[in-house]
């Protein structure tokens, strides 16, 4: 199979869909890999590294799209990339379609087969291709939040861990999934006063077992959430409904009653955000202030630590890329229901129910579109 790796063009996005090591693996299975020049240079992977791994280097994204059958990316295709997609393409990348009707419409129009990293599952019902980026974003949320609490950033001027004789900052983590667990680990490590809220008691038990009295675990209700958010210096939004828009759990009224200079880091912004006051920002302009509260809502947080993120992502995507290339997309998805769960758009149809509901497209069962 001919596999294409274009350079990412989203704002401040330095990750790359495949590392030279991944390219070497696929070329070893007699596939051809075409990499756009400079695709990995920002994180230390030169064109020569890719050549030595067996890749062909092409000058433009247009050449990559025109040559390849399988396109492997990191972030959702931008408008100019979507215009290059054809029905014979299979696109494998993060999509986050539910809050993005324009992208969904364009992918439907393209006729391409579009598989989203974030809805691929595993036997335990987890999201293995989302997990490493959630780990990165969860850890970064505390790093970013601590920075935003500095006075020069519009924050309260509070040190996350405090100092002897001065109380540490109060941190509320809304959602105890992969993002939340990593945020808790970082916040506890820095000495903050941490409260985590979730509606899954098993998640809360696991966190309590790990951290004991170093954290407070709360079953999330309207009342406990309101109190935790409005009394915190830093709130991390880490809520996820796979494939669907994030629920707006943090209301405008809660934000209005938060302390002046407090911070919200909304990691759920890829799926629309879990605060009513959230809107997507970029690494160039990462924050804005609403009712005195600093909002950090960068939609590709892991892009800031692009080398770590790329290596972590390739660790989990490579087996699926290999399956798509070795078997062909239809057979690979027919044989693997977990990969099939990643199919969001195909043959001009929306094949993921939550995306269809969020964007107003009719839902088509993905199995009906896969060849016999």
VOGU-3710 file (C-alpha; in Angstrom, 3 decimals, decimal comma):
1> xxxxxxxxxx> 0,000/0,000/0,000  1,060/3,586/-0,616  1,059/5,478/2,688  1,293/9,274/2,890  2,508/11,429/5,775  1,882/15,150/5,155  3,374/17,902/7,279  0,896/19,142/9,903  -0,319/22,684/9,216  -2,526/23,446/12,215
11> xxxxxxxxxx> -1,292/26,375/14,312  1,853/25,434/16,259  1,406/21,756/15,463  4,824/20,108/15,258  3,863/16,465/15,693  4,106/14,093/12,756  1,919/11,127/11,833  4,766/8,611/11,575  8,294/8,511/12,962  11,210/7,120/10,943
21> xxxxxxxxxx> 11,030/3,977/13,093  7,388/3,469/12,115  8,241/4,067/8,464  10,999/1,434/8,686  8,502/-1,097/10,055  6,044/-0,530/7,217  8,680/-0,512/4,493  9,804/-3,847/5,921  6,355/-5,171/4,980  6,869/-3,989/1,391
31> xxxxxxxxxx> 4,694/-0,896/1,674  5,712/2,446/0,163  5,743/5,503/2,427  5,689/9,061/1,077  6,613/11,837/3,502  6,270/15,556/2,823  9,601/17,347/3,127  10,138/18,867/6,566  7,269/16,904/8,156  9,341/15,901/11,180
41> xxxxxxxxxx> 12,197/18,379/11,170  10,806/20,509/14,022  11,106/17,574/16,418  14,421/16,215/15,241  13,404/13,859/12,407  15,166/15,021/9,236  14,258/14,140/5,667  17,435/12,051/5,600  16,210/10,086/8,645  13,077/9,224/6,688
51> xxxxxxxxxx> 15,044/8,344/3,549  17,245/5,972/5,527  14,091/4,381/6,924  12,912/3,733/3,366  10,552/6,654/2,724  10,227/8,737/-0,425  10,368/12,495/0,260  7,893/14,644/-1,684  7,943/18,425/-1,972  4,295/19,247/-1,263
61> xxxxxxxxxx> 1,231/17,995/0,547  -0,557/17,887/-2,805  1,969/15,328/-4,058  1,502/13,249/-0,910  -2,288/13,243/-1,261  -2,131/12,542/-4,986  0,234/9,590/-4,478  -0,989/7,905/-1,300  -3,930/5,607/-0,612  -3,670/5,756/3,197
71> xxxxxxxxxx> -3,072/9,190/4,768  -1,668/9,106/8,309  -1,818/12,387/10,238  -2,064/13,688/13,782  -4,632/16,488/13,793  -7,884/16,865/11,889  -7,398/17,890/8,256  -7,592/21,610/7,720  -9,833/23,033/4,973  -7,084/23,009/2,328
81> xxxxxxxxxx> -6,244/19,395/3,184  -9,876/18,321/3,099  -10,090/19,721/-0,432  -7,403/17,205/-1,472  -9,226/14,137/-0,158  -10,744/11,737/-2,697  -13,057/8,720/-2,414  -10,109/6,336/-2,790  -8,359/7,781/0,263  -8,377/6,327/3,760
91> xxxxxxxxxx> -7,624/8,992/6,372  -6,329/7,899/9,789  -5,968/10,723/12,314  -7,654/12,549/15,189  -10,919/14,043/13,885  -13,092/15,266/16,828  -16,044/15,752/14,503  -18,954/16,237/16,909  -18,325/19,961/17,538  -17,068/20,595/13,987
101> xxxxxxxxxx> -19,886/20,463/11,434  -17,822/22,172/8,724  -15,184/19,469/8,856  -17,818/16,735/8,961  -19,577/18,189/5,916  -16,311/18,345/3,977  -15,328/14,772/4,854  -18,768/13,521/3,832  -18,463/15,422/0,549  -14,995/13,956/-0,109
111> xxxxxxxxxx> -16,249/10,368/-0,119  -13,087/9,304/1,730  -12,910/6,652/4,437  -12,135/8,561/7,644  -11,049/6,694/10,773  -10,708/8,683/14,004  -8,015/7,802/16,521  -10,219/9,022/19,358  -13,000/6,455/18,875  -10,905/3,328/18,268
121> xxxxxxxxxx> -11,511/1,009/21,233  -9,899/-1,982/22,930  -11,218/-5,115/24,628  -11,668/-3,298/27,921  -13,753/-0,564/26,298  -10,960/1,985/26,632  -9,658/4,359/23,944  -6,060/3,250/23,340  -5,198/5,829/20,670  -6,563/8,703/22,727
131> xxxxxxxxxx> -4,890/7,568/25,952  -1,298/8,724/25,320  -2,385/12,211/24,279  -4,745/12,329/27,247  -1,807/11,436/29,469  0,220/14,267/27,970  -2,651/16,776/28,128  -3,499/15,797/31,697  0,042/16,412/32,854  0,315/19,602/30,828
141> xxxxxxxxxx> -2,943/20,935/32,274  -1,316/21,413/35,654  1,842/22,848/34,116  -0,227/25,317/32,065  -2,561/26,071/34,956  0,313/26,819/37,320  1,740/29,260/34,773  -1,635/30,935/34,253  -1,990/31,470/38,001  0,998/33,800/37,854
151> xxxxxxxxxx> 0,048/37,464/38,143  1,682/38,400/34,844  -0,686/35,979/33,099  -3,770/37,514/34,718  -3,881/34,964/37,526  -4,260/35,303/41,270  -0,532/35,269/41,904  -0,719/31,912/43,674  2,039/29,287/43,772  0,487/25,884/43,207
161> xxxxxxxxxx> 2,316/24,123/46,019  2,476/27,055/48,431  5,464/27,493/50,745  5,952/26,836/54,472  3,429/28,974/56,319  1,291/29,618/53,215  -1,536/27,380/51,957  -1,142/25,631/48,608  -3,493/26,340/45,728  -6,828/24,551/45,549
171> xxxxxxxxxx> -7,208/22,431/42,405  -10,456/20,825/41,216  -10,219/18,118/38,561  -13,586/17,511/36,895  -13,495/13,965/35,545  -11,308/11,114/36,749  -10,477/9,455/33,412  -7,036/9,328/31,815  -6,698/13,130/31,631  -7,961/13,556/35,173
181> xxxxxxxxxx> -5,734/10,844/36,619  -2,649/12,428/35,095  -3,691/15,896/36,212  -4,158/14,602/39,751  -0,723/12,959/39,716  0,972/16,206/38,687  -1,017/18,396/41,052  -0,349/16,119/44,012  3,323/15,976/43,070  3,524/19,769/43,149
191> xxxxxxxxxx> 1,876/19,884/46,559  -1,505/21,355/45,632  -4,730/20,763/47,565  -6,583/18,500/45,122  -10,243/17,574/44,746  -11,344/15,209/41,971  -14,969/14,741/40,918  -16,481/11,873/38,953  -19,727/9,895/38,754  -17,948/6,548/38,547
201> xxxxxxxxxx> -17,403/5,267/42,079  -14,827/2,711/40,936  -12,702/5,535/39,496  -12,965/7,420/42,786  -12,044/4,296/44,761  -8,958/3,746/42,619  -7,820/7,333/43,097  -8,480/7,129/46,827  -6,448/3,915/47,006  -3,542/5,593/45,189
211> xxxxxxxxxx> -3,466/8,884/47,073  -5,357/8,377/50,329  -5,773/11,579/52,294  -3,564/13,556/49,908  -6,672/14,190/47,758  -10,413/14,584/48,246  -12,694/12,485/46,037  -16,268/13,627/45,466  -19,167/12,024/43,660  -20,108/14,650/41,101
221> xxxxxxxxxx> -23,528/16,221/41,605  -24,709/19,712/40,725  -24,037/20,755/44,322  -20,584/19,191/44,806  -19,444/20,413/41,394  -20,664/23,953/42,075  -18,862/24,096/45,413  -15,606/22,611/44,118  -15,441/24,871/41,059  -16,334/28,116/42,819
231> xxxxxxxxxx> -13,860/27,521/45,657  -10,849/26,530/43,526  -7,866/28,458/42,233  -7,437/26,070/39,294  -10,123/23,951/37,618  -9,160/21,261/35,101  -11,996/20,164/32,800  -11,347/16,564/31,784  -14,786/15,271/30,845  -15,195/12,876/27,905
241> xxxxxxxxxx> -18,084/11,169/26,158  -16,409/9,188/23,340  -17,098/10,755/19,958  -19,710/13,173/21,317  -19,629/16,835/22,261  -18,487/17,406/25,823  -21,296/18,262/28,280  -21,265/21,848/29,548  -20,906/21,000/33,220  -19,226/24,237/34,314
251> xxxxxxxxxx> -21,850/26,948/33,905  -21,383/30,655/33,292  -22,817/31,296/36,762  -20,147/29,093/38,349  -17,431/30,954/36,445  -18,867/34,279/37,598  -18,546/33,148/41,239  -14,989/31,811/40,974  -12,234/33,835/42,695  -10,805/36,730/40,686
261> xxxxxxxxxx> -7,714/35,518/38,842  -8,554/31,823/39,124  -7,924/29,579/36,116  -9,856/27,063/34,008  -7,870/24,661/31,828  -10,460/23,008/29,598  -8,810/19,886/28,207  -12,186/18,839/26,766  -11,998/21,687/24,240  -11,261/19,247/21,381
271> xxxxxxxxxx> -14,833/18,039/21,859  -16,250/21,531/22,353  -15,254/22,113/25,979  -16,997/21,374/29,270  -17,384/25,004/30,391  -20,038/27,288/28,931  -17,417/30,027/28,681  -14,866/27,925/26,775  -13,795/28,559/23,188  -10,855/27,036/21,387
281> xxxxxxxxxx> -7,543/28,906/21,507  -4,099/28,320/20,027  -0,538/28,115/21,324  0,050/31,576/19,805  -2,779/33,088/21,857  -3,627/30,487/24,503  -5,686/32,389/27,071  -8,515/34,850/27,476  -10,408/36,158/30,502  -14,131/35,906/31,257
291> xxxxxxxxxx> -15,533/37,391/34,474  -12,020/37,692/35,854  -11,244/33,994/35,261  -8,329/33,029/33,012  -9,306/30,393/30,435  -6,675/28,169/28,808  -8,405/26,256/25,997  -5,696/25,207/23,535  -7,147/22,544/21,271  -3,860/20,737/20,614
301> xxxxxxxxxx> -2,087/20,937/23,956  0,232/17,960/23,288  1,591/19,794/20,241  3,629/21,930/22,636  5,673/18,865/23,606  5,613/17,495/20,101  8,527/15,047/20,241  7,276/13,269/23,365  3,740/13,285/21,980  4,736/11,925/18,567
311> xxxxxxxxxx> 6,727/9,055/20,058  3,893/8,202/22,464  1,283/8,358/19,698  3,252/6,193/17,277  3,649/3,531/19,961  -0,095/2,908/19,826  -1,031/3,792/16,245  1,593/1,683/14,458  -0,184/-1,688/14,885  -3,382/-0,211/13,440
321> xxxxxxxxxx> -1,564/1,468/10,532  0,097/-1,871/9,808  -3,262/-3,664/9,866  -4,828/-1,133/7,492  -1,871/-1,435/5,122  -1,423/-5,206/5,298  -5,082/-6,172/4,997  -6,643/-3,147/3,336  -9,089/-0,895/5,225  -12,273/-2,907/4,602
331> xxxxxxxxxx> -10,844/-6,257/5,673  -8,951/-4,736/8,598  -12,120/-3,150/9,971  -14,276/-6,206/9,284  -11,878/-8,407/11,250  -11,298/-5,947/14,097  -14,401/-4,409/15,708  -12,178/-2,104/17,766  -10,671/-0,541/14,644  -14,148/-0,459/13,080
341> xxxxxxxxxx> -15,291/1,641/16,044  -12,957/4,334/14,736  -14,812/4,682/11,435  -16,578/8,050/11,542  -17,194/8,829/7,855  -17,161/6,613/4,751  -18,604/6,738/1,231  -20,310/10,039/1,916  -22,025/8,757/5,071  -21,550/9,442/8,792
351> xxxxxxxxxx> -20,902/6,121/10,489  -20,567/7,178/14,137  -23,885/7,737/15,874  -22,824/10,554/18,216  -21,234/12,477/15,350  -24,378/12,085/13,260  -26,541/13,350/16,107  -24,269/16,317/16,808  -23,882/17,431/13,186  -27,347/16,719/11,799
361> xxxxxxxxxx> -26,290/13,990/9,375  -28,186/10,718/9,093  -26,444/7,792/10,775  -25,299/4,800/8,712  -24,197/1,539/10,295  -20,503/1,143/9,388  -20,815/-2,588/8,785  -23,172/-1,894/5,874  -20,418/-0,017/4,034  -17,611/-2,544/4,370
371> xx> -17,021/-4,863/1,432  -17,806/-8,564/1,596
//
